[in-house]
Amino acid sequence: MKLDVIGIGNLNYDIIFTLERFPEFHEKISAKGAHFGLGGAAANTISWLAHFGLKTGYIGGAVGNDDVGEMHIKYFRSIGGVDTGGIDVVEEPSGVAVAMVAGGDDKRIVKYPGGANLRRRFKPEYASRAKFLHLSSNPPELIEEAVNFASQKGGIRVSLDIGEAPLPRELENKVDYLMMNEDEYRRKYGSLDLSLCRAKNLVVTLNGGGALVREGNNVFEVRGLSARVVDSTGAGDSFDAGVIYGVLNGWSLLDSAKLGMLLAYLTVQKVGARSAIVPLDDVKRMAKEVGLDLPFNRT
């Protein structure tokens, strides 16, 4: 069976504490609240897309005798639309991410990848079923293998939310949609000049909301939506989901980024990477409420 999108990335269990302030050295404080849920950047993106009715899959790791690994499989199967055949079940611990959040977007994160995430490998046969591959932060060798595979095979587009991972210059022009935030782009290229990057299309999310978008040689700015940030965990993953949904349905990259901005806007108002996920009909209604004119009627 062909799949619309296959995600490639970590599978983590997220523990998020919301705080009035961060503790001092050797200080013990109480949290205002605690959130426990499933995470992993590309997995968060796939979760949105599955709720939107796309046929999706995933390449990652989980643990057969581990409660967290079982939770990942059960979650994907429960929401429907996610093929779990690309997720290896291994005798290694699952990944865990612990975040402390104070003031919404100010946070400290500690990650333990677990043996399962370290065992992640690219699967060409499984990946060949996709129209679209989406990668979050992955080992450089896996990124290179996936991008080269899609480029050589033809007919498979690739989106890459690169994060802090290195991206060799010879791979840039093979990436269909490269996504990163403003700080990551400045560190890689020295400025916000989008012409410095050779990816086919580029989306750079801006501090404080909004994004710069380069579609081919044309550059646009997407104005941000104003929201009180409760927790920014997963906002970039939600943005990626909007971009991927839009381009798969033939939208311009500008309109796709507007949808991404809306999903990020919804995400930052809740604690947890997937707490804001809702069906597509709800997103259509919310788009009207905030005055976003999106081409849903053409999909």
C-alpha positions in Angstrom: 0.0 0.0 0.0 1.3 3.4 -0.9 1.6 6.0 1.9 1.3 9.7 1.6 4.0 10.5 4.2 6.6 8.5 6.1 8.2 10.1 9.1 11.7 9.3 10.2 12.9 10.2 13.7 13.0 9.5 17.4 10.2 8.1 19.5 10.3 9.5 23.1 8.2 9.7 26.2 7.8 13.3 27.2 7.7 14.6 30.8 7.1 18.3 31.0 7.1 20.3 34.2 5.6 23.9 34.2 7.3 26.1 36.7 7.1 29.7 38.1 10.9 29.8 37.8 13.8 27.4 37.4 15.4 26.0 40.5 18.8 27.3 41.7 21.8 25.1 42.3 20.8 22.3 44.8 17.4 23.8 45.2 14.2 21.8 45.2 11.0 23.5 44.1 7.4 22.4 43.3 6.0 22.5 39.7 2.8 24.2 38.9 1.8 21.2 36.7 3.1 18.1 35.0 2.4 16.6 31.6 3.1 13.1 30.5 2.8 12.1 26.9 4.3 10.7 23.8 6.8 12.7 21.7 9.5 12.7 19.1 9.6 15.5 16.5 8.7 13.6 13.3 6.3 11.5 15.2 4.4 14.6 16.3 4.2 15.8 12.7 2.9 12.4 11.6 0.3 12.5 14.3 -1.2 15.7 13.0 -1.2 14.4 9.4 -2.9 11.1 10.4 -5.6 13.1 12.1 -6.0 15.0 8.9 -6.8 11.8 7.0 -3.5 11.2 5.3 -2.0 7.7 5.0 1.2 7.7 7.0 4.0 5.5 8.2 7.0 5.8 10.5 10.6 4.6 10.7 11.8 4.6 14.2 12.4 2.4 17.3 10.4 1.0 20.2 10.8 -1.7 22.9 8.8 -4.8 23.0 9.0 -5.4 26.8 8.9 -1.7 27.6 5.7 0.1 28.5 6.7 3.2 26.6 7.4 1.3 23.4 4.1 -0.4 23.6 2.4 3.0 24.2 3.8 4.3 20.9 2.5 1.4 18.9 -0.9 1.5 20.5 -1.2 5.3 20.0 -0.4 5.1 16.3 -2.9 2.3 15.8 -5.6 4.0 17.9 -5.6 7.2 15.8 -5.7 5.2 12.5 -3.9 6.2 9.4 -0.4 5.3 10.7 1.2 2.1 9.4 3.6 0.8 12.1 5.4 -1.7 10.0 8.5 0.5 9.9 8.9 0.7 13.6 11.4 -1.9 15.0 10.7 -3.5 18.3 14.0 -4.1 20.0 15.3 -5.3 23.4 16.5 -1.8 24.4 15.1 1.0 26.5 12.9 3.6 24.9 13.8 7.3 24.7 12.7 9.8 27.3 12.7 13.6 27.2 12.3 15.7 30.4 11.5 19.4 30.0 11.1 22.2 32.5 9.1 25.2 31.2 9.0 28.6 32.8 7.2 31.5 31.1 6.0 29.5 28.1 8.9 29.5 25.7 11.8 29.5 28.2 12.7 25.9 28.8 15.4 23.4 29.7 15.4 19.9 28.2 17.3 16.7 29.0 17.0 13.8 26.6 17.9 10.2 27.0 17.7 8.5 23.5 17.5 5.0 24.8 18.9 2.1 22.9 15.8 1.9 20.7 16.4 5.3 19.1 20.1 4.6 18.7 19.1 1.4 16.7 17.2 3.4 14.2 18.1 2.7 10.6 16.9 3.7 7.1 14.7 1.2 5.4 14.7 1.7 1.6 12.0 -0.9 0.8 9.6 0.6 3.3 10.5 4.2 2.3 9.8 3.4 -1.3 6.1 3.2 -0.4 6.0 7.0 0.3 5.1 10.0 -1.8 6.8 12.1 0.8 9.5 11.5 3.4 9.8 13.8 6.4 12.9 13.8 8.6 13.5 15.6 11.9 16.8 15.6 13.6 18.5 12.3 12.7 22.1 11.0 12.5 23.9 12.6 9.6 24.4 9.3 7.9 20.7 8.5 8.0 19.8 11.9 6.6 22.3 11.4 3.8 21.0 7.9 3.0 17.3 9.0 2.9 17.9 12.2 0.8 20.0 10.4 -1.7 17.6 7.5 -1.9 14.6 9.8 -2.7 16.7 11.8 -5.2 17.8 8.7 -7.1 14.5 6.9 -7.0 12.5 9.9 -8.2 8.9 10.6 -7.4 9.5 11.0 -3.7 9.7 14.4 -2.1 11.7 15.1 1.0 11.2 17.6 3.8 13.9 18.0 6.4 13.6 19.9 9.7 17.3 19.9 10.3 17.6 21.4 13.8 21.2 21.6 14.8 22.3 18.6 12.7 24.9 19.3 10.0 23.7 19.3 6.4 26.5 18.8 3.8 26.3 21.3 1.0 26.1 18.6 -1.6 22.8 17.4 -0.1 21.2 20.8 0.1 19.9 21.0 -3.5 18.4 17.5 -3.2 16.1 18.6 -0.3 12.6 19.6 -1.5 11.6 21.5 1.6 14.2 22.5 4.2 12.8 23.8 7.5 14.5 25.3 10.5 14.1 28.2 12.9 15.7 31.6 12.7 18.4 30.8 15.2 19.4 27.6 13.5 19.5 29.3 10.1 21.7 32.2 11.4 24.1 29.7 13.0 24.4 27.8 9.7 24.5 30.7 7.2 25.5 33.7 9.2 22.4 35.8 8.4 18.8 35.6 7.4 19.6 35.8 3.6 17.6 32.9 2.3 19.5 32.9 -1.0 22.5 31.5 0.9 20.8 28.1 1.1 20.6 25.9 -2.0 17.6 23.8 -0.9 14.8 23.7 -3.5 12.4 25.4 -1.1 13.0 26.8 2.3 10.9 27.7 5.4 12.5 29.6 8.3 10.3 30.2 11.4 10.9 33.5 13.1 11.3 34.3 16.8 8.0 35.6 18.1 6.0 34.0 15.3 5.7 34.0 11.6 8.1 32.7 9.0 10.2 33.6 6.0 9.4 31.4 3.0 11.4 30.9 -0.2 9.6 29.0 -3.0 12.1 28.6 -5.7 13.6 32.1 -6.1 10.6 33.9 -4.6 10.7 35.0 -1.0 7.6 35.8 1.2 7.0 36.6 4.8 4.2 35.0 6.8 2.9 37.2 9.6 2.6 35.4 13.0 -0.6 34.9 15.0 -0.5 36.4 18.5 -0.9 33.8 21.3 -0.1 33.6 25.0 2.6 30.9 25.0 2.0 28.2 27.6 4.5 25.7 26.2 6.4 25.8 22.9 7.1 22.0 22.9 6.2 20.6 19.5 5.3 23.9 17.8 7.9 23.4 15.1 6.6 19.9 14.5 3.1 21.2 14.1 4.3 23.9 11.7 6.0 21.1 9.6 2.7 19.2 9.5 0.9 22.2 8.0 3.6 22.7 5.4 3.5 19.1 4.4 -0.3 18.9 4.3 -0.5 22.0 2.1 2.2 21.0 -0.5 0.8 17.5 -0.8 -2.6 19.0 -1.7 -1.1 21.3 -4.3 -1.1 24.5 -2.3 1.5 27.2 -2.7 4.3 27.1 -0.1 3.1 30.4 1.2 -0.4 29.0 2.0 1.1 25.8 3.3 3.3 27.9 5.7 0.2 29.8 6.9 -1.5 26.5 7.8 1.7 25.6 9.6 1.6 28.8 11.5 -2.0 28.1 12.6 -1.1 24.6 13.9 1.9 26.1 15.8 -0.4 28.8 17.2 -2.7 26.1 18.5 0.1 24.0 19.9 1.8 26.7 22.0 -1.4 27.4 23.9 -1.4 23.9 25.5 1.2 21.9 27.4 2.6 19.0 25.5 3.6 18.4 21.9 0.3 16.6 20.8 -2.3 18.1 23.2 -3.6 20.5 20.6 -4.1 18.0 17.8 -7.6 18.1 16.4 -9.3 16.8 13.2 -9.1 18.8 10.0 -12.7 20.1 10.2 -11.8 21.8 13.5 -8.7 23.3 12.0 -10.8 24.7 9.1 -13.2 26.3 11.6 -10.3 27.8 13.6 -8.7 29.2 10.4 -11.9 31.1 9.8 -12.0 32.3 13.4 -8.5 33.9 13.2 -9.1 35.3 9.7 -6.8 33.0 7.7 -7.9 32.5 4.1 -6.7 29.0 3.3 -7.5 27.0 0.1 -9.2 24.0 1.8 -12.0 24.1 -0.8 -9.5 23.1 -3.4 -8.4 19.9 -1.6 
